[in-house]
Amino acid sequence: MEPGLVGPGPYRATRLWNEIIELFRAGMPLRKHRCRFKSYERCFKASEAVDCLHELLGSNQNFGPEVTRSQTVKLLKKFLKNHVIEDIKGRWGKEDFQDDGHLYRFPPSSPLKPYPKKPSFGKEVIKFPDWNDPKAGTSQEHIPVKSIMMNSETWYKRHSIAIGEVPACKLVFRRELTQENIEEIWKSMTLARLQKVLGLDCLDEVIDTKLVNSKHIVQNAYNVNKQGIVTLEDKSRPICSDLKQPTYSGFERDVFKTIVDYFGQMKEPLLTFNFFDVFVSVLGLLQKHNEAIEALQISCLLLPPENRRKLQLLVRMMARISFNKDLPPLSESVRTRVLMVQAFSRCILCSKDEMDLDELLAAKLVSFLMDNYQEILSVPSSLKSSIEEHVVHVQRVQIKYAGADTDAAFPAPSFCHQISTDEFEYQRATGSQEPLAALLEEIATNKEISVKDKKKKLKQFQKSYPEVYRVRFPTPETEAVLFPEKSKQKPPLLMWALRKPFQPFHRTRSFRM
């Protein structure tokens, strides 16, 4: 069975757990072993299980080579607790797994975890403010917002104002947005962007959107200092402000221990229990570097400002310590980078229900955070600019055409990307002229309207879009084809009228003959 990348989506931790169990059962060599003068078939030593599983995790793209042997032992302890394995006498659950020569075997049927039921929090429909509500003291007619398909009739109604067939348009002033309105826009567009980056049809199974605080998003986006660190309104004292360590030989280890103790006493990880599933889901994008960066940028924007500030300071410290070659080693047996991951993974990410792969998933995420913390913990500029443009858009004065059946609703600006000059010129030409050309063709070939109305509409179109009209009708002859002249009966009448005066002459001539 070949290991594959488990992408983002609901129940990713459960899917990973089941995959590792299946791979371990398929790849673990089983043979005869002797223990206390007795032979046991199809079993394995604890140390052999550690070797096999450690190699399996290291080569699996969902975890990677940074998985340590100690983490592998912890996972095998969970295997024993969940009856994925049992000792040679059939005991499991309360037994303690050690990296030694104790014999273990697989039970007849390995219990894979069932996928949990759909979360009970359900969907939250985020409602935008009703922009068309009139201000107090004014009486504005409510304008329904509907999307329409532009056809010849609708187009003619829109442009017929120029020839005075319908009343002129009127301006409808939008109400000023409140701070609450702007916060709701930030929440809605941020979650929509996160859903798009993760490639999910719905966010409900990875995050409870009701628990997302719109005020936190706005504060994280705007209340930052020059280094991009979130500033708190309560001006709480900095982390470990009471730290007064003398600069003696080896004091770095004591300072490090103090910081570890500070974060170790927290009751909830910095990424919070509520957002555990969404961060685990983001881990499925790590091989797509840019998408993973953007997904983590947005996910970290949802955090409470105090948590985001601590995360920024902590991860920055971890990265600087890991890459500082002049710093004395903080451990005699463990590399500095590994020590950072082991010491702070649990205070950054873990689940409330003690998920089976917490340590491995947290280590994977923290390693990625350390390597890319400057990008991940900054405000995503493209999202910020898109939301600000949308806020400006909804506050603009709108136009209503009186007498038209429907009003075109122009969509909010969506997320865009830069294009080349040539592509822009092509899009400008094809994006505007092709629909107009199609509309002109519809008017020209419409057999249900009278000749008089058709000529009227074509004249109006020619006045509004002369270039498009000239392409379709380059000469008067091409235009005349649309209106073929009716067959006239005048020539026969004319011949009869011409013959009448000469009738006596003809009779005279025939008489002579």
N, C-alpha and C positions, 0 to 999 in steps of 0.2 A: 504494500500500500504506500503510494507516494504522498509525502506531506505537501499540502497546498496552502496558499495564503488565505486565511480566513478574513474576508473583507469586512468593512463596516456594516453595521446593521444591528437589529435587536438580538439579545441573548448571545452576544459574541463570546462572553466568558464561558457560557455553557457549551457552546459549539467547540471552543478550544479544548475544554476539559474532555469532552467525549472523543475528540480527535486524538489527543495525547494517549488516552487509555487504549484506543484501538491500535495505534502505532506501537505502543509499548507491548501489548499482548502479542502483536504479530512479529515484533522484532526481537523479543527476549528469548535467548536460547534456553531450552529446557533439556535436562539430562539427569542421569541417575547420580545421587549423592548418598554418602554414608554418614550417619550420625549416631554415635553411641552403639556401635555394632549392629546397626540396622540400616537397610538400604531403602531409599525413597526415590520413586520414579517421577519424572517430569517436574523437577523443582529447580531452584536456583539459590545461590548465596546472596545475602544482602549486599555485599560489596559488588557482586556481579550485576545486580539490579541497578546499583548506583552508576556503575560504568556504562551500562547500556542506555539508561535513561538520560544521563548527562550528555552522552554523545548524540542522542536523538534530539534533545532540546537545543544543543549547540548548532546542529545542522538544520534546524527547523526555522524557516524564515519568519515565523510568527514570534520567535523568542531571540534567537541569535547566539553568537559565541560568547557573549558576556555572562551567560548563566553560569553560576559557580557551582561547585560540588556541594557546598553546604545548602544552597537553595534546592538542589536536586534531592538531598536527604530530607528536607522539609516537605517536599512534594510527595515523596514515598511514604512519609508518616501520614499524610492525608490519604494516600492510597490505602494504607492499612486501616485507617479509621473508617473509611467509606467502603471497606470490604472489596476493594479492587484487587487486593492481594490478601493472603492469610498465611500464618506460619504453618509449619509442616504438620502441626497437630490440629489445625483447623481453627486456631484462635485469632481473633481480630478485634478491632474496636478499642479496647483498653490497653492493648500491647504497645510497646514503644519500639520504633524502628531505629536501628543503629547501623552504622557503616562497618559491619563486621562479617563473620562467617555464618551467622544464623541462617537457617534454611527457610525458604518461603515458596509458595506455589500460588497458582491462580485458582480461584474457586470455579466450579463448573460453569457458572454464568456470571459474567462481569456486569455489574449494574451500571449502565450508562444513565446519566442524569436526564430526566424528562425536562422538556422545555417548559418554563413557567407559563402560567396563563397570562393572557393579555392584561396589562396593568389596568387597574380599576379607575384611574384618574380620568380616562377618556380624553376626548379632544376639546381643546379650547379654541373657540372662534374669536380671533382678535378683531375687534371692531374699530374701524377708523372713525374719528369724529365726523359728525354730519356737517360737512363744510357749507352746505347750502342753507343752513338755518339762518334766518335773518337776525340782525342785531336787535337788541331791545329798542323799541321805539320806531322801528321801520317796518314796512310791509312789503316784503319781496315775495314774489310768487315762487313756490317750490319748483325747482327744475329737476325732473327725473333724469338720472344718469343711465343712459342705455348705449350699448355699442351697436352700430349699424353697419351694413354693407353699402358702400356708395355705388348706386346705379345711376342710370341716365336721368330718371325722374327726380331723385334726391339731389343730384348735381344741379339740375336745372332750377330747383327750388332755392338752392343755396346761392346761385349766381343770378337769379332773376331779380334780385334787389336792384341791380345796376340799371335795369330797364323799367323799374318802378312797378312791378307786378305784385310785390308783397311789401308790407311795411318794413321800415328799416330795423336793424337789430338794436338791442339794448344791452347795456352792461349790467352784470350782476356782480356785486362786490362780495368777496369772501370775508368771512369773519376772521379776526386775528386769532392765531393759534395760541392756546394756553401752554404753559409748561407741561401740563399733563398730556395734552395732545401730542406734543413733540416727543415726550418719553414713550408714548404708545407707538408712535411711528418708528422710533429706534428699536423697540422690542420686536415689532412685527417684521421689519425688514432684516434685522439681525438674525432672527430665527429662520426666516425664509432663505437667507443666504447660507446659513449652516446646513439646512436641509439639502440645498442644492449641492454644496461641496461634498457632503457625505453620500450623495446619490440615493437618498431615501425617498420613498413616496410619502412618508409621514414621520414626524419626530416623536409621536406619542409613545412609541415603544422603547425609546432610549432616553427620553427626558420628559418630566412633567412640566409643561410650559406654564402652568399656573404658578409654579414656584419661582419662575424667572422674574426678578424684580427689575422693572424698567428704569427705576431711579439709579440702580447700581450700574447699569450699562452706560447711562449718560455720564455719571460721575467718573467712571473708569475711562471714558473717552476724553473728557475735558479737564478734569481736576488732576493734572499731572505737572511735575516740575520739569526742569530743563533736561534731566536725565531720563524722562519718561516714566518716573516712579509716581504712583498714585499718592496724592496728598489727602490726608484725612481732615475732616472738618473739626473734629474734637481735639486735634493736635495732641494725640496721645503720645506718651513718651516712647522713644525708639526701643527696638528690641534689645534686651539685656543692657538697659541704660545704667543699671546699678553695678555693672561689671567693673571691678577694680582689681585687675590682676597685675602683679608686679612683673617686670621684664627680666625674669631670671631664666637660666638655662632650662629649656623644656617647657616654658610657660605656654607655648602654642598648644600643647596637648590639653592643658587645663582649660584654656579658653575654648577649645573645640568641644571638650566634654560639657562645659557650661551651656554652650549653644545647643548641643544634642539634648541635654536635660530639659532645656526650655521648650523645645519643640516636641519632645517626647511626652510631655505632660498634657498636651492638648487633647481634648475629648473628641474632636472631629478633625479630619485631615483638611489641608488647605483647599483642596479641590472639592470639598464637601461630599457628604454621602449622596445628596440629591443628584449630583452630576457625575457619579461614578460611571454609569452606563454610557454616557455620551463620550467621556474620555477614553473608555475602553474601546468604544466603537471607532474613535479617531485613530487608534493604534493600527487599525486595519489599512490605513492609508500611508504608513511610513515609507513604503517603497515608492510612492509617488510624492516626492519631496515637497514640491510646491503646494500640492493639495493638502498635505499633512500640516504644513506650516500655517496655511490659511485657516484650516479647521481648528487648530489649536489656538490661533489668535482670537477667533470668534468665541470659542468655548471659554477661554480665560477671561473674555470680556463680560461674561455672565456672572462671574464670581462677586461676592460681596467685596467692596473696596478694601476693607481691612485685610481680607484673605489675599486679594490680589497684590497688595503692597508687601505683605510678608513673603509671598511667593517670589516676587521680583527680587527682594533683597536676599532671600535665602539662595535661590538658584544662581544669582550673580556671584554670591560668595563661594558657592560650591564650585562653579566653573573657574573662578580665579585661583582657588586653592589647588584644584586639579591640574591646572596648567602652569603653576608657579614652581619652577624647577629649583629655585633658591630656598624654598620653604623646607625646613627639616621634616622628615617623615613622621606622620602622626601615628603610625603603627609599624611594629617590627615585622609583622607577618602578612599584612594586607596592603596592596598598592593603594595609593591615595585616592585614585578615581573610584576604585571598587569600594573603598571605605566610605566615600561620600554617598554612593548609591545605597549601600547597606544601612548607613546611619539615618538617612532622611527619606527613603522611599515610602515608608509606612506613614510618615506624617504628611506626605504630599498626596498620596492616593491609597485608599483602601475602601472596602465596602463595609456597610453596616452589619451585614449578615455573615462576615468572615468567609468570603468566597474562597474557593479552593486554589485559585491561581493568583491571588492578590499579590504575593511577593514578586512573582515573575512579571506580571503585567505592570506593576508599579516600577520595577527596575527598568523595564524596557522604556517606559514613558520618561522617567527621570533622566536616563542616559540621553535620550533625544532632546529633552529640555536643556540639559547642560551644554550640548553641542550647538544649540540654535536659540539660546535664550534671548538674545538681543532682538531677533525677528519675532519670535513667538510672543514675547511679553510687551510688544509695542502695539499701538492702536492700528488696526488695518486701515490704511489710507483710502483704498478704493471703496470700502464699505462706508467710511465716514463721508467721503465726498458724494457718494450716491444718495445717502440719506439727506445730506444738506441740500442737494439739488432738488430732491423730492419735496422737502419742506418749502423751499422757495416756489416750486411749481404749484403747490396746492393753495398758496396765498395770492397767486396772481388773479387779476380781474378776468372774469370769464364772459363770454359773449353768448347770448341767446338770440336765435333768429325767430322772431315772431311769425307765426303762420306755418312754420315747418312742422311736419308730422312728428319728427323725432329730433333729438339733439345729439350730435356726435360727442361721444365721451373720449377725450384724448387720454391715452394711458399715461401713467406716471413713468418718469424716466427709469429705465431699467439699468442693470449693471452693464457697463460697456468696456471696451478695450480699444487701444490705439490701433489705427490702421494706416497703411501707407497712402501717399498722395494719389498714386495711380488708382488704388482701390477706391479711394473716396470719390474721385472723378467718375469712375465707372458706376459706383452705387448711386451717385447723384443723377447720372444720365438715365440709367435703367430704372432706378427706384422711383423717379418722378415721371419720366416720359412714357414708359411702358404702360402703367395703369391708365394714363391719360389717352394714349393711343388706343387702348382697348375700349375705353369709354367712348371715344369718338367713333370707333367702328360699330359699337352697339347702337349709337344714335343713327348712323348711316344705314344700317341694315334692319332697323326696327320697322316692320311692316304694319304695326298696330297704330302708329301715329299718322296723322294726315300729312300731306305734302306741305301744307302751309306751316304746321308746327315744326316739321322737320327742318324746313328752310330757316325758320326762326332760331331753332336751337343751334343749327350749324353756324349761323351768323354770329350768335353769341359766343360759341366756342372759338370761332376764328378770331374774335376780338380779344378773348381772354388768353388764348394759347396759340398765337400765330405760328410759332415754329412747329409745333406738333401738327397743326392743321396743314401747313405747307408740305410736310412729309407725306401726308395721306393724299392730298389733292394738290400736286405740284402745278397743274395747269387748269384753266377753266374747263377744258374738255373732260378731264377726269371727274370734275364735280358735276358736269352736265349729265354724265352717265346715270347718276342717281335719279334724274328727273327726265326720262325720255319723253319727247313731244308726242302728243296724240296724233294719229293719222288724220289728215285734214281732207275734207270733201270739196274744197274750193277748186282744185284743178278741173274736175269734170264740169262744174258749174260754169267755170270760166270759158271752157271750150264751147259750151252751149250758147253762152252769151256772145261769143265771137262769131258763131255761125249764123246767128239770127239776122244780122243786117245784110248778109250776102245771099240770103235764100232766093230772092228774085233773080239774081245773076246766075245762080246755078240752074234755075228752071229755064232761063232763056237759053243758056248754053246747051242744055240737053235737048231743047226743042229744035235748035238749029242742027244738031247732030242727027 
